[in-house]
Amino acid sequence: MAKTSPNKSRSFRADRWSWFIFLTLLFVGGPATYAWFHRRVRRETSVTHPIQTPFRLAILEYGRLAPPGKQPAISGAQLEQQLRLLRSRGFTPVSASQVAEAYAHGGFLPPRSILLTFDGGYLSSYEEAHPVLARLQWPALMMLDTGRQEHRDPNFLYWDRLQLMLDSGIWELGTHGHRPLAKNGSPLAPLATGEAAFSVSREIIESQLRKASVFAFAHLASLAPDLQALASPASPGRPTLAFRTDLFGVNGPDDPPLHLNRLEVEPNWSAGTLLERVEQAMAAPAPAHTSTRAAWDHWIPDAKAGRALPAQVPAGLLLEGRQRSDVWLAGSRWASGWVMQTRFRLESGEFWVAQEESYGGRHWRFGGKAGVLYLQDRTPGMPPTTLARFPYPQLTHGWHELRITRRGPGLWIEMDAVPVAPSPCLLPERYNGHVGIISAPEGGSPAHLEIASVQWTDLPYRVAPISPDPGPGAIQILSEQASCTAALSPVWITRSAGHLEEAPLNQDLFRMLQRRLALDILPQIRLMDVDHPEDAAWLATLAQRAAKAGWSGVCLNLSALQVRERGRWEQAARKIEQNTKSQGIRIITQVSNMNEGVLR
């Protein structure tokens, strides 16, 4: 009787439905939920761009994020405002893979590319940044300190969330290297070298995560790798991209991929402030008389520890104190040549104008202290090499006008409208970094430097055609034009119907002109008829031959070709130059008739 009780029968049926619903959710809903959280939310994009022009790439560095109103850090909402504004102003997001491909194979990126990087592997990157990037379909690169994952620090991402982020297609992973941590979370002694730290960290990440490929490196302050060793083909599992932080965070096709610059985004920056900084760094500075308060905004102070910040005063800019103080002109690195005029007054200390090879690294500088001016080649931490010395007893008396013309491999310097040397000064290396103004204490005296105005003008890379064996008259004209000439292009090779006709160069004379007038020598190759750029190995061979002779590269004269053919050859020349840039070879293309007005 009890077995056929209606109450028990209904209970059994209810249990069956409960189990059915539970098992359905388990076997259907579980995989569906997993697939939803691990879904790919970003589509693959091409690594090229229809506008085949040399790109400019901005790289932004974000640290720890936080919800609105928490510690001084950027929130997800602020990040979204910044990215939407950048996109509305024509910046195009690119992934780290696209950047690596462009540098590895001489490819192209959109002209105003921007790459996001997030340091540290903080949990807040998933909580604050990931939803924003997923909505905007904006790729990013996460740099991990894998000691935190092994330690299971609750403030940092662990492998489960990292796998979600990786599967979304939004994120790629790089590393800061690997530092073992003690039980209390404090770092133990790092691995012996940066190469070992990268290799160990990469191995840990790729063993823990599906489809992970680690090819980017951004070292921690205490763990700097030997980037030359990493770049060596003998270095196993070497990165293809490596980053460092500088004042501007911009890069071009000629920058080495293991020394890419990043701009650290400060927590107190609004979207407008970030846009302004990136815009200024991406564009060459406009020619302007920078005596107004707004114009000085293009000069960015370096706020490293132990450096004093400059002050804006009615007359212009004041750099003073017992610490070094310096400002750097945004966008100045894009100019192959430039003219800078400044009006300054030095009461005490030292005054320098400098151009860096790279941020915080080797640079040339011109300036000095009371009584003497120098042109120096300097590497921080080492005694400077003095290239030239100019007595100037009136340096600390009143206002002075300084004019520096940078063109090709040399400088033309004038103080108070008088050249400091009878000919241009030859630089030992080609410095293509930013230009800055520096003050520093001298002995026990604090610095006091006032800058009333600065005028900046881009100077085109002027190539002067010249005969293979110029006479005295041509050399005299050339000497008079030396202050605005960057390179000489003696007629060398004429290519017609696949055949090369060579004119002998007076090599001893051109070596003398190269040193005395501080000029690049780019022997001219004239292309007289239609040829196939895809079969341009001969051009690379001639460029290497010119470099072995001691010249700076070659100048490819395309004036005899049709417009469409010129464009194809310009692209081919850029690709060859990209492949040979480690040898310091320049390949300049000219489309005007260089044979008119040849100095003979």
C-alpha positions in Angstrom: 0.0 0.0 0.0 2.8 2.4 1.0 4.6 1.7 -2.3 1.7 3.1 -4.3 1.1 6.1 -2.1 0.2 9.1 -4.3 2.4 11.4 -2.2 5.5 9.3 -2.6 4.9 8.9 -6.3 4.7 12.7 -6.8 7.9 13.1 -4.8 9.7 10.6 -6.9 8.6 12.3 -10.1 9.8 15.6 -8.8 13.1 14.1 -7.9 13.5 12.7 -11.4 12.8 16.2 -12.9 15.3 17.8 -10.5 18.0 15.3 -11.5 17.2 15.7 -15.1 17.5 19.5 -14.9 20.7 19.2 -12.8 22.4 16.8 -15.2 21.3 18.9 -18.2 22.8 22.0 -16.7 25.9 20.1 -15.8 26.6 18.5 -19.2 25.2 21.3 -21.4 25.4 24.4 -19.3 28.9 23.7 -18.0 30.6 23.5 -21.4 28.5 26.4 -22.6 29.6 28.5 -19.6 33.2 27.5 -20.1 32.9 28.4 -23.8 31.4 31.8 -23.0 34.1 32.8 -20.6 36.8 31.5 -22.9 35.3 32.9 -26.1 37.4 34.9 -28.5 36.2 38.4 -28.5 38.7 40.0 -30.9 39.0 39.2 -34.6 42.3 38.7 -36.3 43.6 41.7 -38.2 46.1 42.1 -41.0 49.7 43.1 -40.1 49.8 45.5 -43.1 48.1 48.7 -44.0 47.0 50.1 -47.4 48.9 53.3 -46.9 52.5 52.1 -47.5 54.3 54.8 -45.6 56.8 54.5 -42.8 54.9 54.2 -39.6 55.1 55.9 -36.2 54.3 53.8 -33.3 53.4 54.9 -29.8 53.6 52.4 -26.9 51.8 53.1 -23.7 52.8 51.6 -20.3 50.2 51.1 -17.7 50.8 49.8 -14.2 48.4 48.9 -11.5 44.7 49.9 -12.0 42.1 50.4 -9.3 38.3 51.0 -9.0 37.2 54.6 -9.1 38.0 56.4 -5.8 40.6 54.0 -4.6 44.3 54.5 -4.4 46.0 56.9 -6.8 45.7 54.7 -9.9 43.9 54.7 -13.2 40.4 53.1 -13.2 38.8 51.2 -15.9 36.5 54.1 -16.6 39.5 56.5 -17.1 41.2 53.9 -19.3 38.1 53.7 -21.5 37.9 57.5 -21.8 41.6 57.6 -22.8 41.3 54.9 -25.5 38.0 56.2 -27.0 39.6 59.7 -27.3 42.8 58.3 -28.9 40.7 56.3 -31.4 38.5 59.2 -32.3 41.7 61.2 -33.2 42.9 58.7 -35.7 45.1 56.4 -33.6 44.9 52.7 -34.6 45.4 49.9 -32.0 47.9 47.2 -33.0 49.0 44.0 -31.3 52.4 43.1 -30.2 52.4 40.3 -32.8 51.8 42.9 -35.5 54.6 45.1 -34.2 57.0 42.1 -34.1 56.0 41.1 -37.7 56.6 44.7 -38.9 60.1 44.9 -37.4 61.1 41.3 -38.4 60.1 41.6 -42.0 60.2 45.3 -42.8 56.4 45.4 -43.0 54.1 48.4 -42.5 51.8 49.4 -39.7 49.1 52.2 -39.8 50.9 55.6 -39.7 49.5 56.4 -36.2 49.8 53.0 -34.5 49.4 52.5 -30.8 50.3 49.5 -28.6 49.1 49.1 -25.0 51.3 47.3 -22.5 50.4 46.5 -18.9 53.1 45.8 -16.4 53.3 43.5 -13.4 50.4 41.1 -14.0 48.2 42.7 -11.4 44.7 41.2 -10.8 43.3 44.6 -11.5 44.2 44.2 -15.1 41.5 41.5 -15.4 39.0 43.4 -13.2 39.4 46.9 -14.6 41.1 46.7 -18.0 39.9 43.5 -19.5 36.2 44.4 -19.8 37.1 47.8 -21.4 39.5 46.2 -23.9 36.9 43.5 -24.8 34.2 46.2 -25.5 36.6 48.2 -27.6 38.2 45.2 -29.4 41.6 46.8 -28.4 44.6 44.4 -28.1 47.1 44.6 -25.3 50.3 43.0 -24.1 50.6 41.8 -20.4 54.1 41.6 -18.9 54.3 39.0 -16.1 56.7 38.7 -13.2 56.2 34.9 -12.9 57.6 34.7 -9.4 54.1 36.1 -8.4 52.3 33.3 -10.1 54.4 30.7 -8.5 53.9 32.3 -5.1 50.1 32.6 -5.7 50.0 36.2 -4.6 46.3 37.2 -4.3 47.0 40.7 -5.8 48.3 39.2 -9.0 46.8 37.1 -11.8 46.9 33.4 -11.6 46.8 30.9 -14.5 43.0 30.4 -14.7 42.3 34.1 -15.3 45.3 34.4 -17.6 44.0 31.6 -19.7 40.6 33.4 -20.0 42.4 36.6 -21.1 44.6 34.7 -23.5 41.7 32.9 -25.1 39.8 36.1 -25.7 42.3 37.2 -28.4 42.6 40.5 -26.7 45.8 39.7 -24.7 49.3 38.5 -25.5 51.8 37.7 -22.9 55.3 38.9 -22.3 57.6 38.8 -19.3 59.6 40.9 -16.9 61.7 37.8 -16.2 61.5 35.5 -13.2 62.4 36.4 -9.6 61.9 33.6 -7.0 60.0 34.9 -3.9 60.3 34.0 -0.3 57.3 32.8 1.7 56.5 36.3 2.8 56.4 37.5 -0.8 59.7 39.4 -0.8 62.0 38.8 -3.8 64.9 36.5 -3.3 68.1 37.1 -5.2 67.3 37.3 -9.0 68.6 34.9 -11.5 72.1 35.5 -12.6 71.3 37.2 -15.9 68.4 38.8 -17.7 68.7 36.2 -20.5 68.3 33.4 -17.9 65.4 35.3 -16.3 63.6 35.6 -19.6 64.2 32.0 -20.6 62.9 30.6 -17.2 59.9 32.9 -17.2 59.0 32.1 -20.8 59.2 28.4 -20.0 56.9 28.7 -17.0 54.3 30.6 -18.9 54.2 28.4 -22.0 54.0 25.3 -19.9 51.0 26.6 -17.8 48.9 28.2 -20.6 47.5 26.8 -23.8 48.6 28.5 -27.0 50.9 30.9 -25.1 53.8 32.3 -27.1 56.1 34.6 -25.1 58.3 36.9 -27.3 58.4 40.2 -25.5 60.5 41.4 -22.6 60.4 44.5 -20.3 63.1 44.2 -17.6 62.6 45.0 -14.0 64.7 47.7 -12.5 67.0 45.2 -10.8 67.2 42.8 -13.7 68.5 44.3 -16.9 69.5 41.9 -19.6 72.3 42.1 -22.1 70.2 43.0 -25.1 73.0 42.3 -27.5 73.2 38.8 -26.1 69.5 38.4 -26.5 69.7 39.6 -30.1 72.4 37.0 -30.9 71.2 34.1 -33.0 73.0 31.8 -30.6 70.7 33.0 -27.7 68.0 30.3 -27.3 64.4 31.4 -27.1 65.4 35.1 -27.4 62.7 37.7 -27.4 61.8 39.6 -30.6 60.6 42.7 -28.8 62.0 44.4 -25.7 60.9 47.7 -24.1 62.3 50.5 -22.0 60.6 53.6 -20.5 61.3 57.1 -21.8 59.7 60.5 -21.9 57.8 60.1 -25.1 57.2 56.4 -26.0 57.4 56.8 -29.8 59.1 54.6 -32.3 59.8 54.4 -36.0 60.8 51.6 -38.5 64.5 52.3 -37.9 64.3 51.8 -34.2 65.8 48.5 -32.9 63.0 46.1 -31.8 64.9 45.2 -28.6 65.0 48.9 -27.6 61.5 50.1 -28.1 60.3 53.1 -26.2 57.3 53.2 -23.9 55.5 56.2 -22.3 54.5 55.5 -18.7 50.9 56.8 -18.2 50.6 58.7 -15.0 47.6 58.1 -12.7 46.7 61.8 -12.7 46.6 62.2 -16.4 43.2 63.0 -18.0 42.3 61.6 -21.4 43.1 65.1 -22.9 46.6 65.2 -21.2 47.5 61.8 -22.6 46.3 62.7 -26.1 48.4 65.9 -26.0 51.5 64.0 -24.9 51.1 61.4 -27.6 50.3 63.9 -30.3 53.3 66.0 -29.5 55.6 63.1 -29.5 54.3 61.6 -32.8 54.6 64.9 -34.8 57.7 66.9 -35.5 57.6 70.2 -33.6 56.1 73.1 -35.6 58.4 76.0 -36.4 57.5 78.5 -33.7 59.0 81.1 -31.5 58.5 79.4 -28.1 58.3 82.4 -25.8 54.7 81.9 -24.6 53.6 79.7 -21.8 51.6 77.4 -24.0 54.6 76.9 -26.4 56.8 75.7 -23.5 54.4 72.8 -23.1 56.2 71.0 -25.9 59.4 70.9 -23.7 59.0 67.9 -21.3 61.1 67.9 -18.1 62.8 64.7 -17.1 61.6 64.0 -13.6 64.2 61.3 -12.7 65.2 61.1 -9.0 67.7 63.7 -8.1 66.7 66.2 -10.9 65.1 69.6 -10.3 62.0 70.6 -12.2 62.2 73.8 -14.3 60.0 76.8 -13.6 58.1 79.0 -16.0 58.9 82.7 -15.5 57.7 85.8 -17.4 60.8 85.8 -19.5 60.6 82.1 -20.4 62.0 79.1 -18.6 64.3 78.9 -15.5 66.5 75.9 -14.8 68.3 76.3 -11.5 69.4 74.6 -8.3 72.0 72.2 -7.0 70.6 69.3 -9.1 70.6 68.7 -12.8 67.5 70.2 -14.5 66.6 69.4 -18.1 63.8 69.7 -20.7 63.4 67.8 -24.0 61.6 68.9 -27.1 58.7 66.5 -28.0 58.9 65.2 -31.6 62.4 66.5 -32.2 63.7 63.0 -32.9 61.8 62.9 -36.2 63.9 65.6 -37.9 66.8 64.3 -39.9 68.2 67.9 -39.7 67.2 71.0 -37.8 68.1 74.5 -36.9 67.7 75.6 -33.3 68.1 79.2 -32.1 67.9 80.0 -28.4 68.4 83.2 -26.3 69.8 82.4 -22.9 71.5 83.9 -19.8 73.8 81.8 -17.6 74.6 83.2 -14.2 76.2 80.2 -12.7 76.7 76.4 -13.3 76.7 74.7 -16.7 74.6 75.0 -19.8 74.2 72.3 -22.4 72.2 71.6 -25.6 72.2 67.8 -26.2 70.9 65.2 -28.5 70.6 61.6 -27.3 71.2 58.5 -29.2 68.6 56.9 -27.0 66.9 57.9 -23.7 69.4 58.3 -20.9 72.2 56.9 -23.1 75.0 58.2 -25.2 74.6 61.7 -26.5 76.5 64.7 -28.0 76.3 67.9 -26.2 77.5 71.5 -26.7 77.8 74.1 -24.0 80.0 74.6 -20.9 80.6 76.9 -18.1 82.2 80.3 -17.4 85.1 80.9 -19.8 85.0 77.9 -22.1 82.6 76.0 -24.4 82.9 72.3 -25.4 81.5 69.9 -28.0 81.5 66.5 -26.3 80.5 62.9 -26.9 79.3 61.5 -23.6 78.1 58.2 -22.2 76.5 58.5 -18.7 78.8 57.0 -16.0 82.0 57.6 -18.1 84.2 60.6 -18.6 83.1 62.7 -21.6 85.2 62.7 -24.8 85.9 66.3 -25.9 85.6 66.7 -29.6 86.3 70.4 -29.7 87.1 73.2 -27.2 86.2 76.9 -27.7 87.4 79.6 -25.2 84.5 82.0 -24.5 85.3 84.4 -21.6 81.9 86.3 -21.8 79.6 83.3 -21.3 78.3 84.4 -17.9 77.9 88.0 -18.8 74.4 88.9 -20.0 72.2 87.4 -22.7 73.6 85.3 -25.6 72.2 84.0 -28.9 73.1 80.3 -29.8 72.3 78.9 -33.2 72.9 75.2 -33.9 72.4 73.7 -37.3 72.3 69.9 -37.3 72.5 68.3 -40.8 73.9 64.9 -41.9 76.7 63.8 -39.6 77.8 67.2 -38.4 77.0 70.5 -36.6 77.4 74.1 -37.6 77.5 76.2 -34.4 77.3 80.0 -34.0 77.5 82.0 -30.8 76.3 85.6 -30.9 76.2 85.4 -34.8 79.8 84.3 -35.0 80.8 80.7 -36.0 82.7 78.9 -33.2 84.7 77.0 -35.8 85.5 77.8 -39.4 83.9 74.5 -40.6 81.2 72.1 -39.4 82.0 69.8 -36.5 81.9 66.1 -37.4 80.0 63.9 -34.9 81.4 60.4 -34.1 78.0 58.7 -34.5 74.6 59.4 -36.0 72.4 60.5 -33.1 68.7 60.5 -33.8 67.2 60.9 -30.4 65.4 63.9 -28.8 67.0 67.3 -28.3 67.2 68.8 -24.9 68.4 71.8 -22.9 70.3 71.0 -19.6 71.6 72.9 -16.6 73.8 71.5 -13.9 75.7 72.8 -10.9 79.4 73.4 -11.3 81.7 72.7 -8.4 79.9 74.1 -5.4 77.9 76.7 -7.3 74.2 76.0 -8.0 73.0 76.3 -11.6 71.0 79.4 -12.8 70.0 79.3 -16.4 67.3 81.4 -18.0 66.0 80.7 -21.5 64.0 83.5 -23.0 63.1 81.9 -26.3 63.7 78.9 -28.6 63.0 78.7 -32.3 63.0 75.3 -33.9 63.0 74.6 -37.7 63.2 71.3 -39.5 66.0 71.2 -42.1 65.5 68.9 -45.1 68.1 66.3 -45.8 69.8 68.1 -48.7 71.8 66.0 -51.1 74.1 67.9 -53.4 74.9 66.1 -56.7 78.6 66.4 -57.7 80.8 65.0 -60.4 83.0 61.9 -59.7 86.1 64.1 -59.7 85.1 67.7 -58.9 87.4 70.7 -59.5 88.5 73.5 -57.2 85.5 75.7 -58.3 83.0 73.1 -57.3 84.7 72.5 -54.0 84.6 76.3 -53.3 80.9 76.5 -54.0 80.3 73.4 -51.8 82.2 74.9 -48.9 80.0 78.0 -49.0 76.9 75.8 -48.9 78.2 73.4 -46.3 76.0 74.7 -43.4 72.8 73.5 -45.1 74.1 70.5 -47.0 73.8 67.0 -45.5 75.3 64.8 -48.2 77.2 64.7 -51.4 76.1 62.4 -54.2 78.9 61.9 -56.8 77.7 60.2 -60.0 78.8 56.6 -59.8 76.6 53.9 -61.5 74.2 54.1 -64.4 72.0 51.0 -64.9 70.3 50.6 -68.2 68.9 47.4 -69.8 70.3 45.4 -66.9 73.9 46.6 -67.5 76.0 48.7 -65.1 78.2 51.5 -66.3 80.6 52.8 -63.5 82.3 56.1 -63.3 85.6 56.1 -61.2 85.3 58.2 -58.0 88.1 60.3 -56.7 88.0 58.5 -53.4 90.8 60.4 -51.6 89.2 63.7 -52.4 85.7 62.6 -51.1 87.2 61.2 -47.9 88.8 64.6 -47.3 85.5 66.4 -48.0 83.7 63.9 -45.8 85.9 64.8 -42.8 86.5 68.5 -43.4 82.9 69.5 -44.2 81.2 66.8 -42.0 79.1 65.3 -44.8 77.6 62.0 -45.8 78.9 60.6 -49.1 76.1 58.8 -51.0 77.4 57.7 -54.4 74.6 58.1 -57.0 73.0 55.1 -58.9 70.9 56.2 -61.9 68.2 53.8 -63.0 67.5 54.7 -66.6 64.8 52.2 -67.7 62.1 50.0 -66.2 63.5 47.2 -64.0 61.9 44.8 -61.6 62.1 45.8 -57.9 61.5 42.2 -57.0 64.9 41.4 -58.4 66.9 44.2 -56.7 69.7 42.1 -55.2 72.1 44.1 -57.3 71.1 47.3 -55.3 71.8 45.7 -52.0 75.2 44.5 -53.3 76.1 48.0 -54.5 75.0 49.5 -51.2 77.2 47.1 -49.3 80.0 47.8 -51.6 79.7 51.6 -51.0 79.6 50.9 -47.2 82.8 48.9 -47.4 84.5 51.8 -49.2 83.7 54.0 -46.2 80.6 55.8 -47.6 77.3 56.3 -45.8 75.2 54.4 -48.4 73.9 55.2 -51.8 71.4 57.6 -53.5 69.1 55.9 -56.0 68.1 58.4 -58.7 64.6 57.5 -60.1 64.0 60.6 -62.2 64.1 58.7 -65.5 61.2 56.4 -64.4 57.4 56.8 -64.6 55.6 57.8 -61.4 54.2 54.3 -60.8 57.6 52.7 -61.2 59.1 55.2 -58.9 56.7 54.2 -56.1 57.6 50.5 -56.5 61.3 51.3 -56.4 61.0 53.5 -53.3 59.3 50.6 -51.5 62.0 48.2 -52.6 64.7 50.6 -51.5 63.1 51.0 -48.0 62.9 47.2 -47.6 66.6 46.8 -48.6 67.6 49.6 -46.2 65.5 47.9 -43.4 67.3 44.6 -44.0 70.8 46.3 -43.9 70.2 48.9 -41.2 72.3 46.9 -38.7 75.2 47.7 -41.0 74.4 51.5 -40.9 73.7 51.7 -44.6 71.5 54.5 -45.9 69.6 54.2 -49.2 68.2 57.6 -50.2 65.8 57.8 -53.2 65.6 61.0 -55.4 62.9 61.6 -58.0 64.1 65.0 -59.3 66.7 65.2 -62.1 69.9 65.2 -60.1 72.1 65.7 -63.2 70.9 69.3 -63.5 73.3 71.6 -61.6 75.9 69.0 -60.9 79.0 70.6 -59.3 82.0 69.9 -61.5 
